[in-house]
């Protein structure tokens, strides 16, 4: 283990002391646990972000037109063919 020194505000120190007492663990272990849990949450959505994304999803999904899969496949094939020929609005290659 590596010994480190940090400067913490009074509120954080009192929260650390109370947490260590409740858990009956050394303060250093409480800090290690807190850092481990925090680092596992980095990159995950917070509750507000999750709710916002779900709202966007609920708003956008009904806008997706209901079309038969065969029609969609035909359109995709047409777009791919047009791209191979240089695009829809360009003159055909000679």
MDTraj code that builds the backbone (N, CA, C; nanometers):
import mdtraj as md
import numpy as np

residues = "UNK UNK UNK UNK UNK UNK UNK UNK UNK UNK UNK UNK UNK UNK UNK UNK UNK UNK UNK UNK UNK UNK UNK UNK UNK UNK UNK UNK UNK UNK UNK UNK UNK UNK UNK UNK UNK UNK UNK UNK UNK UNK UNK UNK UNK UNK UNK UNK UNK UNK UNK UNK UNK UNK UNK UNK UNK UNK UNK UNK UNK UNK UNK UNK UNK UNK UNK UNK UNK UNK UNK UNK UNK UNK UNK UNK UNK UNK UNK UNK UNK UNK UNK UNK UNK UNK UNK UNK UNK UNK UNK UNK UNK UNK".split()
xyz = np.array([
    [0.0833, -0.1181, 0.0000],
    [0.0000, 0.0000, 0.0000],
    [0.0876, 0.1241, 0.0000],
    [0.0323, 0.2315, -0.0498],
    [0.1025, 0.3581, -0.0570],
    [0.0380, 0.4548, 0.0414],
    [0.1187, 0.5200, 0.1208],
    [0.0661, 0.6178, 0.2161],
    [0.0569, 0.7526, 0.1460],
    [-0.0593, 0.8207, 0.1600],
    [-0.0807, 0.9500, 0.0952],
    [-0.1379, 1.0480, 0.1964],
    [-0.1241, 1.1760, 0.1649],
    [-0.1784, 1.2808, 0.2504],
    [-0.2765, 1.3630, 0.1685],
    [-0.3950, 1.3897, 0.2247],
    [-0.4979, 1.4699, 0.1585],
    [-0.5434, 1.5797, 0.2521],
    [-0.5938, 1.6853, 0.1941],
    [-0.6557, 1.7915, 0.2722],
    [-0.8043, 1.7865, 0.2439],
    [-0.8835, 1.7710, 0.3494],
    [-1.0287, 1.7603, 0.3349],
    [-1.0967, 1.8688, 0.4160],
    [-1.2138, 1.9112, 0.3711],
    [-1.2898, 2.0096, 0.4471],
    [-1.3535, 1.9418, 0.5685],
    [-1.4003, 2.0241, 0.6619],
    [-1.4548, 1.9725, 0.7887],
    [-1.5767, 1.8833, 0.7681],
    [-1.6641, 1.9194, 0.6761],
    [-1.7851, 1.8393, 0.6513],
    [-1.7469, 1.6999, 0.6037],
    [-1.6524, 1.6933, 0.5104],
    [-1.6089, 1.5638, 0.4579],
    [-1.5434, 1.4808, 0.5671],
    [-1.4634, 1.5450, 0.6502],
    [-1.3964, 1.4729, 0.7597],
    [-1.4994, 1.4155, 0.8566],
    [-1.6009, 1.4944, 0.8906],
    [-1.7014, 1.4421, 0.9844],
    [-1.7824, 1.3296, 0.9205],
    [-1.8110, 1.3401, 0.7906],
    [-1.8819, 1.2311, 0.7218],
    [-1.7960, 1.1050, 0.7193],
    [-1.6673, 1.1212, 0.6953],
    [-1.5760, 1.0066, 0.6940],
    [-1.5711, 0.9410, 0.8322],
    [-1.5606, 1.0222, 0.9361],
    [-1.5554, 0.9662, 1.0725],
    [-1.6838, 0.8908, 1.1064],
    [-1.7994, 0.9522, 1.0742],
    [-1.9276, 0.8858, 1.1035],
    [-1.9408, 0.7550, 1.0252],
    [-1.9020, 0.7587, 0.9003],
    [-1.9114, 0.6376, 0.8172],
    [-1.8221, 0.5276, 0.8716],
    [-1.7009, 0.5627, 0.9103],
    [-1.6077, 0.4640, 0.9646],
    [-1.6623, 0.4040, 1.0945],
    [-1.7222, 0.4884, 1.1768],
    [-1.7800, 0.4378, 1.3019],
    [-1.8972, 0.3442, 1.2752],
    [-1.9860, 0.3849, 1.1848],
    [-2.1024, 0.3004, 1.1536],
    [-2.0615, 0.1667, 1.0949],
    [-1.9603, 0.1698, 1.0095],
    [-1.9154, 0.0462, 0.9448],
    [-1.8161, -0.0322, 1.0302],
    [-1.7688, 0.0295, 1.1362],
    [-1.6666, -0.0311, 1.2230],
    [-1.5442, -0.0702, 1.1407],
    [-1.5013, 0.0242, 1.0582],
    [-1.3836, 0.0026, 0.9731],
    [-1.2919, 0.1224, 0.9872],
    [-1.1643, 0.1043, 0.9593],
    [-1.0718, 0.2182, 0.9616],
    [-1.1103, 0.3200, 0.8527],
    [-1.0809, 0.4469, 0.8798],
    [-1.1135, 0.5528, 0.7820],
    [-1.0477, 0.5273, 0.6474],
    [-0.9253, 0.4758, 0.6497],
    [-0.8559, 0.4497, 0.5232],
    [-0.9314, 0.3466, 0.4395],
    [-0.9904, 0.2478, 0.5049],
    [-1.0677, 0.1473, 0.4317],
    [-1.1961, 0.2084, 0.3750],
    [-1.2595, 0.2964, 0.4518],
    [-1.3796, 0.3643, 0.4027],
    [-1.3454, 0.4478, 0.2789],
    [-1.2324, 0.5155, 0.2819],
    [-1.1894, 0.5948, 0.1657],
    [-1.1653, 0.5033, 0.0461],
    [-1.0977, 0.3906, 0.0670],
    [-1.0731, 0.2962, -0.0433],
    [-1.2043, 0.2460, -0.1026],
    [-1.2994, 0.2101, -0.0166],
    [-1.4296, 0.1624, -0.0642],
    [-1.5031, 0.2711, -0.1429],
    [-1.4991, 0.3931, -0.0911],
    [-1.5675, 0.5037, -0.1584],
    [-1.5064, 0.5296, -0.2962],
    [-1.3742, 0.5279, -0.3038],
    [-1.3072, 0.5511, -0.4323],
    [-1.3392, 0.4380, -0.5295],
    [-1.3384, 0.3143, -0.4816],
    [-1.3711, 0.2000, -0.5683],
    [-1.5128, 0.2126, -0.6239],
    [-1.6089, 0.2428, -0.5363],
    [-1.7479, 0.2569, -0.5822],
    [-1.7628, 0.3730, -0.6790],
    [-1.6979, 0.4847, -0.6496],
    [-1.7067, 0.6021, -0.7364],
    [-1.6481, 0.5709, -0.8741],
    [-1.5332, 0.5063, -0.8770],
    [-1.4691, 0.4772, -1.0059],
    [-1.5519, 0.3788, -1.0889],
    [-1.6266, 0.2905, -1.0236],
    [-1.7133, 0.1975, -1.0965],
    [-1.8321, 0.2698, -1.1593],
    [-1.8732, 0.3822, -1.0991],
    [-1.9881, 0.4567, -1.1505],
    [-1.9528, 0.5540, -1.2623],
    [-1.8245, 0.5866, -1.2749],
    [-1.7832, 0.6812, -1.3794],
    [-1.8187, 0.6224, -1.5151],
    [-1.8816, 0.7020, -1.5973],
    [-1.9212, 0.6564, -1.7296],
    [-2.0643, 0.6060, -1.7355],
    [-2.1226, 0.5780, -1.6208],
    [-2.2624, 0.5364, -1.6185],
    [-2.3500, 0.6607, -1.6156],
    [-2.4708, 0.6454, -1.6618],
    [-2.5640, 0.7564, -1.6602],
    [-2.6141, 0.7830, -1.5194],
    [-2.6251, 0.9107, -1.4876],
    [-2.6892, 0.9481, -1.3629],
    [-2.8401, 0.9342, -1.3801],
    [-2.9122, 0.9447, -1.2711],
    [-3.0578, 0.9267, -1.2767],
    [-3.1235, 1.0299, -1.3678],
    [-3.0813, 1.1563, -1.3587],
    [-3.1395, 1.2614, -1.4433],
    [-3.1110, 1.2346, -1.5911],
    [-2.9875, 1.1957, -1.6230],
    [-2.9516, 1.1658, -1.7618],
    [-3.0326, 1.0474, -1.8142],
    [-3.0483, 0.9459, -1.7309],
    [-3.1238, 0.8270, -1.7710],
    [-3.2686, 0.8635, -1.8020],
    [-3.3302, 0.9439, -1.7159],
    [-3.4684, 0.9861, -1.7372],
    [-3.4803, 1.0696, -1.8643],
    [-3.3848, 1.1593, -1.8855],
    [-3.3864, 1.2432, -2.0060],
    [-3.3750, 1.1582, -2.1325],
    [-3.2881, 1.0591, -2.1313],
    [-3.2717, 0.9727, -2.2489],
    [-3.3960, 0.8868, -2.2715],
    [-3.4569, 0.8387, -2.1648],
    [-3.5796, 0.7599, -2.1801],
    [-3.6923, 0.8452, -2.2373],
    [-3.7008, 0.9700, -2.1944],
    [-3.8023, 1.0606, -2.2504],
    [-3.7789, 1.0816, -2.4000],
    [-3.6534, 1.1043, -2.4375],
    [-3.6206, 1.1226, -2.5788],
    [-3.6569, 0.9972, -2.6577],
    [-3.6255, 0.8818, -2.6029],
    [-3.6578, 0.7550, -2.6680],
    [-3.8089, 0.7424, -2.6871],
    [-3.8835, 0.7701, -2.5789],
    [-4.0293, 0.7597, -2.5847],
    [-4.0892, 0.8592, -2.6842],
    [-4.0223, 0.9712, -2.7019],
    [-4.0712, 1.0725, -2.7952],
    [-4.0370, 1.0369, -2.9407],
    [-3.9193, 0.9797, -2.9622],
    [-3.8732, 0.9535, -3.0986],
    [-3.9246, 0.8223, -3.1577],
    [-3.9371, 0.7210, -3.0780],
    [-3.9785, 0.5899, -3.1296],
    [-4.1142, 0.5951, -3.2012],
    [-4.2141, 0.6638, -3.1455],
    [-4.3421, 0.6686, -3.2174],
    [-4.3332, 0.7395, -3.3532],
    [-4.2293, 0.8189, -3.3733],
    [-4.2126, 0.8892, -3.5019],
    [-4.1567, 0.7994, -3.6114],
    [-4.1044, 0.6843, -3.5745],
    [-4.0477, 0.5936, -3.6748],
    [-4.1626, 0.5390, -3.7575],
    [-4.1571, 0.5606, -3.8897],
    [-4.2676, 0.5131, -3.9725],
    [-4.2740, 0.3607, -3.9753],
    [-4.3941, 0.3097, -3.9701],
    [-4.4139, 0.1650, -3.9771],
    [-4.4208, 0.1276, -4.1242],
    [-4.3213, 0.0566, -4.1715],
    [-4.3171, 0.0140, -4.3113],
    [-4.2819, -0.1335, -4.3149],
    [-4.3290, -0.2001, -4.4162],
    [-4.2923, -0.3423, -4.4279],
    [-4.1409, -0.3573, -4.4481],
    [-4.0849, -0.4625, -4.3899],
    [-3.9414, -0.4870, -4.3989],
    [-3.8950, -0.4983, -4.5438],
    [-3.9765, -0.5573, -4.6296],
    [-3.9389, -0.5730, -4.7706],
    [-3.9205, -0.4365, -4.8369],
    [-4.0068, -0.3420, -4.8028],
    [-3.9964, -0.2073, -4.8596],
    [-3.8672, -0.1391, -4.8134],
    [-3.8346, -0.1548, -4.6879],
    [-3.7117, -0.0963, -4.6338],
    [-3.5905, -0.1587, -4.7024],
    [-3.5904, -0.2900, -4.7169],
    [-3.4793, -0.3581, -4.7833],
    [-3.4621, -0.3100, -4.9275],
    [-3.5734, -0.2913, -4.9999],
    [-3.5656, -0.2399, -5.1381],
    [-3.5014, -0.1019, -5.1403],
    [-3.5413, -0.0161, -5.0467],
    [-3.4855, 0.1193, -5.0422],
    [-3.3360, 0.1148, -5.0114],
    [-3.2952, 0.0301, -4.9182],
    [-3.1526, 0.0183, -4.8842],
    [-3.0727, -0.0301, -5.0044],
    [-3.1256, -0.1306, -5.0754],
    [-3.0567, -0.1799, -5.1960],
    [-3.0445, -0.0700, -5.3007],
    [-3.1494, 0.0106, -5.3177],
    [-3.1468, 0.1195, -5.4154],
    [-3.0432, 0.2250, -5.3777],
    [-3.0351, 0.2573, -5.2512],
    [-2.9367, 0.3561, -5.2057],
    [-2.7957, 0.3034, -5.2274],
    [-2.7721, 0.1782, -5.1945],
    [-2.6384, 0.1192, -5.2143],
    [-2.6010, 0.1158, -5.3614],
    [-2.6958, 0.0805, -5.4452],
    [-2.6687, 0.0776, -5.5897],
    [-2.6377, 0.2181, -5.6402],
    [-2.7121, 0.3165, -5.5941],
    [-2.6882, 0.4548, -5.6364],
    [-2.5503, 0.5021, -5.5921],
    [-2.5087, 0.4638, -5.4741],
    [-2.3753, 0.5030, -5.4251],
    [-2.2655, 0.4427, -5.5112],
    [-2.2852, 0.3186, -5.5520],
    [-2.1844, 0.2538, -5.6372],
    [-2.1722, 0.3235, -5.7721],
    [-2.2790, 0.3861, -5.8151],
    [-2.2782, 0.4565, -5.9434],
    [-2.2417, 0.6038, -5.9292],
    [-2.2024, 0.6458, -5.8105],
    [-2.1596, 0.7842, -5.7917],
    [-2.2639, 0.8724, -5.7267],
    [-2.3717, 0.8183, -5.6837],
    [-2.4729, 0.8971, -5.6159],
    [-2.5974, 0.9135, -5.6994],
    [-2.7036, 0.9572, -5.6379],
    [-2.8330, 0.9677, -5.7052],
    [-2.8377, 1.0831, -5.8034],
    [-2.7772, 1.1963, -5.7682],
    [-2.7928, 1.3173, -5.8512],
    [-2.6781, 1.3387, -5.9473],
    [-2.5868, 1.2430, -5.9595],
    [-2.4748, 1.2617, -6.0505],
    [-2.5019, 1.1909, -6.1819],
    [-2.4264, 1.2307, -6.2817],
    [-2.4391, 1.1667, -6.4130],
    [-2.3787, 1.0279, -6.4068],
    [-2.4344, 0.9343, -6.4818],
    [-2.3781, 0.7987, -6.4823],
    [-2.2356, 0.8002, -6.5379],
    [-2.1530, 0.7099, -6.4865],
    [-2.0152, 0.6994, -6.5341],
    [-2.0133, 0.6386, -6.6736],
    [-1.9133, 0.6759, -6.7509],
    [-1.8992, 0.6215, -6.8872],
    [-1.7955, 0.5165, -6.8942],
])
top = md.Topology()
chain = top.add_chain()
for i, resn in enumerate(residues, 1):
    res = top.add_residue(resn, chain, resSeq=i)
    for name in ("N", "CA", "C"):
        top.add_atom(name, md.element.get_by_symbol(name[0]), res)
traj = md.Trajectory(xyz[None], top)
